[in-house]
Amino acid sequence: MAELCAASAASSPGAPAGPRGDPGASTSTNNDARLQLVGPALKGKTKWLGAALVDGTLLGIPGHATSILRIDPRLDRVSVLGEGCVNKRGVNRFKWLRGVAVGASAYGIPMHGDAVLKATPRVDVSKVELLGRKELRRTSGDFKWHGGQLAPNGKIYGVPCYADAVLKIDPARGDAVSVFGDLPAGPAKWYGGILGDDGNMYCVPFNASRVLKVVTAEDRAELIGPELEGEHKWHGGVLGPDGCVYGFPAHAGSVLRVDAATGDVALLPLPEAEPFNGGKYKWGGGCVANGCVYAVPSDASRVLKVDCATGAVSLFGDLPRRRNKWQGGVLGGDGRIWCVPCDADAALVIDPASDACALVGSLPPGPDKYQGGYADHDGNVWCVPEDAKRVLKMHAVSCDHFVAAYLARLGLDAAPPPPTRATLDLLIEAQLERIPFENLDLLLPGSRRTPLAPLALRAKILTRRRGGHCLELNGLFSEFLARLGFECKLLPCRVYAGPERGRGDAGFRHVPSHAAVVARVPGGDAYFVDVGLGEPPLAAVPFAPSGDAVETPEGMASRVVAVDDDWELQWRRGGAWAPRLRWAAAHGAWEHHGPSLAEFEAEAARYARQPMGRKFVCSKVTRHRKTTISNASLKVTAPRFGPGVVVDVVDLGSEEDVRRALEAHFGVPYAETAGLDVAAGAGEDWWSHL
């Protein structure tokens, strides 16, 4: 479900590279809001060397850092996990280079590291492991592998740099780690491996004299093509639309082209020399757009373009003469290539439609700022800090369309409101009135799971105008609040449930299966928000364990209190305080990382096996009325609180009547509920606490 795509391999810190620090020529930049520094200040040099894409969350791979960087693009939230990610032998430099995602985990490829890194973010306690230390003893040393790829056979293969063998990680066999191949010794042999359409990995020769082909179906390594002279020849590459692998020239005077279908290796000469810095370290990383390969200028002063249909190589642009400007490029949601700043103090943006380029924004000066760029589900580009102090978000597109669609769904004016407490209360009430709590998808034939990917949620709730369960509703609502300027994080909560827990008694569930929201007004207070409960507060509740009660507009009294090592949301029922939700006190600290929505996937999968997946409910609330359809009954409560509460229950009878009622009361399209099992049973008491 990962919705990010990464920039191609960029430079290898610590491996042979171009000199740094040449001030070069100056140039004017467009200093605008398209470059945004996100999250807290992050100390250190060479902190993270690329990232892996785990279900929409970026996990930065530690170089010198002792923790894993965690970026949630939905909420613009940056945190770290896994403090103490160090080598057993105490070497804490250049530990891992690049990462590969498999399922819910990220694997870091060892550079100086003496083991493979595996990180698995979880809702409550994330898991960080070091794998294969014993198996990697034969390849001890530094600069072992330069990134890796996930092959179609489900195995990860690492690109030999100084190592004399290919690294293999097999997640399906208990994360078995091994090496294979008997390769020539030597420094900095291959920089970057590209997966071909044939499922094999082609390694780009930096100092090696031939291309390395890793035959993944046979776990075999072979050298292909002619002998290639020189050192520091090509650095990284991409797979072109013609099925060929293209290597980016570092010192070489040509583009490398490997035809994966035939095994042919060819050189495409540059039309003219790049004189700056003696033609060294010219391009680093790039991407494909409009059927062409574009290479990003590192020390070169022009962009390199290869027309894959004709093989023609051209150069364009007039960029500053300085070293290590950008490395890696990402195709943004605007159709342009956004280049990752290294020593450059601005982003380079390449327009493939016109072959024009421009400098955008202004960044704090300094070398080796970022290592790797990634496009999120909106098409904005995120850069992982190497020496830079903060994460960089490059706004390739505006999110105004998402905000406008959400405001329209809530029946509010199109102008985005300011991030204030009054706005928060307004949005909560509008959401609960117009977007129902419902779990219908869990009861429909062939649909036992609800995807939590941001674009899938937008399609369901905003385009198809459906509701959802807590993970869907609070997940999308938190992203909406973040786009309006609130600071948000998800809060993993344990639900207080009744006898339906299966043991005949009431109590809190053991696992935090519910996601609520903590929203903070910029520069102000934090509030508990939940639009995914069956009977939620109709406004924000102050997020502090003071025990002070707040009465929301419908008459519900709620409070947050400290209970042992936890915090608890309570409401007043029958003159006494009763528990509703509980979470670890540590999660209450704003600085504590909040899980990304993707980390609740395991909980969403369990819903189908729990009472949530055995009996449907659809419910909406206003200040004075609550309307619920559960199985074949329509229940209307008005008023909701206080004296004179009246509950009307109507037996809807047939499946046909239930589906018509869902459309009439909640706007659920009749066509989307075909096959709904209205007789599914989990016991009436299961929904009593809703």
SULWO-V392494 format. One record per backbone hydrogen bond with DSSP energy under -0.5 kcal/mol. NH is the residue of the N-H (numbers start at 1). CO is the residue of the C=O. If there is no record, write none. Layout:
BEGIN
nh = [NH/NH]
co = [CO/CO]
END
This chain:
BEGIN
nh = [5/7/8/8/13/15/30/31/32/35/36/36/38/38/42/43/47/48/49/50/50/52/54/54/55/57/58/59/60/60/61/63/64/65/68/69/70/71/72/73/73/75/76/77/79/81/84/85/85/86/87/90/92/95/96/97/98/99/100/102/105/106/107/108/109/111/112/113/113/116/117/118/119/120/123/126/127/129/131/136/137/139/140/144/145/146/147/147/149/151/151/154/156/157/158/159/161/162/163/166/167/168/169/170/171/171/173/174/175/176/178/180/183/183/189/190/191/192/192/194/196/196/199/201/202/203/203/204/206/207/207/208/211/212/213/213/214/214/215/215/216/218/219/220/222/224/228/229/233/234/235/236/238/240/240/243/245/246/247/248/250/251/252/255/256/257/258/259/259/260/260/263/266/268/269/270/275/278/279/280/282/283/284/285/287/289/292/293/294/295/296/298/299/300/303/304/305/306/307/308/308/310/311/312/314/316/319/322/323/325/326/327/328/330/332/332/333/335/337/338/338/339/339/340/342/343/344/347/348/349/350/351/352/352/354/355/356/358/360/361/363/369/370/371/374/375/376/379/381/382/383/384/386/387/388/391/392/393/394/394/395/395/396/402/403/404/405/406/407/408/409/410/411/412/420/424/425/426/427/428/429/430/431/432/433/434/435/436/437/438/438/439/442/443/444/444/447/451/457/458/459/460/461/462/463/464/466/468/473/474/475/475/476/477/478/479/480/481/482/483/484/485/485/486/487/488/489/491/492/493/493/494/496/497/497/501/502/504/507/509/513/514/516/516/517/518/519/519/520/521/524/527/528/529/536/541/543/544/546/547/547/550/552/552/555/558/558/559/561/563/566/567/568/569/570/570/571/572/573/573/576/578/580/581/582/583/585/587/588/588/589/589/592/599/600/601/604/605/606/607/608/608/609/610/610/613/613/614/615/618/619/620/621/622/626/627/628/629/630/631/633/634/635/635/636/637/638/638/639/645/646/648/648/650/652/652/653/654/658/659/660/661/662/663/664/665/666/667/668/669/672/673/674/676/677/678/680/686/687/688/689/690]
co = [375/373/286/329/11/12/359/29/30/32/34/393/36/391/389/41/386/385/61/48/371/59/52/57/53/54/71/52/58/69/50/47/46/47/81/60/79/58/77/56/71/72/72/72/70/68/66/66/82/84/91/87/90/63/62/109/49/51/107/105/102/119/100/117/98/95/94/94/95/131/108/129/106/127/599/124/120/118/116/132/134/136/137/111/110/159/97/145/157/149/155/151/169/149/167/147/144/143/144/180/158/178/156/176/154/169/170/171/170/170/168/166/164/181/161/160/204/146/190/202/194/200/196/214/194/201/212/192/189/188/189/189/224/203/211/222/201/212/213/220/214/215/215/215/213/211/209/227/206/205/248/191/246/238/244/240/258/238/256/236/233/232/233/268/247/266/245/257/264/243/258/259/257/255/267/253/273/275/276/277/250/249/296/235/294/292/289/306/287/304/285/282/281/282/316/295/314/293/312/291/306/307/307/307/305/303/301/320/22/298/297/340/284/338/330/336/379/332/350/330/336/337/348/328/325/324/325/360/339/358/337/356/335/350/351/351/351/349/347/30/345/342/341/384/382/5/380/376/394/374/392/372/369/368/369/38/383/36/381/392/34/393/394/399/399/400/401/402/403/404/405/406/408/407/418/420/421/422/423/424/425/426/427/428/429/430/431/434/619/436/468/617/439/440/440/441/444/449/453/454/455/456/457/458/458/459/460/436/469/470/470/471/472/473/474/475/476/477/478/479/480/481/482/481/520/486/518/516/490/491/514/582/580/495/507/498/499/499/497/495/511/493/491/514/529/489/517/527/487/525/521/519/541/517/533/528/526/542/544/544/560/558/550/556/552/550/556/570/568/566/563/583/561/581/559/568/578/557/571/576/573/571/569/569/494/567/565/584/584/585/585/586/589/596/597/598/600/601/602/603/604/605/606/606/607/607/610/611/611/629/437/627/432/625/637/620/635/618/633/616/630/650/628/633/648/626/636/646/624/642/638/636/646/634/632/650/632/652/654/655/656/657/658/659/660/661/662/663/662/667/669/670/671/673/443/676/677/683/684/685/685/687]
END
